[in-house]
Amino acid sequence: MKIFRKLHLWLSVPFGVIITLICVSGSMLIFEPEITRAIRSDVYYVASAQGEPLPMEQLLEGVKAQLPDSVEITGVTVNADAERTYEVSLSKPRRASVFVDQYSGAITGKYERLAFFSTMFKLHRWLLDSANPHGDGVKVGKLLVGISTLLFVIVLITGVVIWWPRARKNFRQSMTISMKNGWRGLWHGLHVAGGMYAIVLVLAMALTGLTWSFEWYRTAFYAVCGVEHTPRNMAAQPVGEKRTEAANGRGERRGERRSGGGEQQGEVQRRHSEFARWQQVYDELKAQNPGAPQITIGSRSASVTLGTLGNGRAADKYEFNRRSGEITPATKYADTAEADKLRGWIYSVHTGSWGGIITRILWLLAALLGATLPLTGYYIWIKHLCKKKHHHHN
């Protein structure tokens, strides 16, 4: 038991502050979509949802007219909520998109992560490391997050080992948080009982979060789940993937240059016809999937989000003929590669989104409790040192 106490203490002391920062920043991101939509409601919601939406060919041509010539429209996402604006994906910059009122045709704004959430995300993933997280080389912040999370798992497990002998004698007291014994009793209760209340959820967050930190861990995690880990290929990327669409756009522009400036009107007509096919495909998919919360259309493919509890990224994928609009089922979610399914489940479990609003609230509370564990641990440790020093002097 002594070795578990030593491990619990000396792994917590140097990394406790980092663990608190990871937990707090992670908790702040759980309700980011709802908060963002509330703050930027003028961007995410239409002014008035009356009448029928404009045809996609008219709507998207209006958007294209306001974009630089070098930027192509690569896809459009339509939500089941008639008051939500359409999201139009662009070829560049990376992950760029604008929102458009489908009833008036007005661009309401572009996708921008709120500064607070951007900071929280960078803190959660990279400890605000300014180095490019998508580039080559070791990122110190990302490495520290990974090491701290891994050690946090060990700390949590050793905490259970230390807690269990006492819990067997008086389980009720070991799970009580109160101020009966003053502030010291409260901090002790938060650390011990609070840790036990949150441990399963915090472990779920930590164990799934580590898949983004270490390649060796990710491979092992997938293997334990009985799935071979394979990097995402182009076929598995979301509809409207920027690289593919941008390449298509470059090819078309090269064709335009070869044909000369006189082909500009023909290009507009071609694009208009393509957007009309998108409308055709959307109407058909919507009729086939009336309860789908979201449908995304790209240049040759489409996806229909299933919206069921569990894997929040679950979607059926389709392909269609650009000229005729004829749809061919490409990959139903049930037939999706196991690695892609697991990837979606990892994200859903890590964020608590797998069970809807209830699990997200539980994840929020667990993350905040997890953030207090190092702080209350520091308090108990310092009080113990002071008490030990006092007895030594006496």
Order of alpha helices (4+ residues) and beta strands (2+ residues): alpha-alpha-alpha-alpha-beta-beta-beta-beta-alpha-alpha-alpha-alpha-alpha-alpha-alpha-beta-beta-beta-beta-alpha-alpha
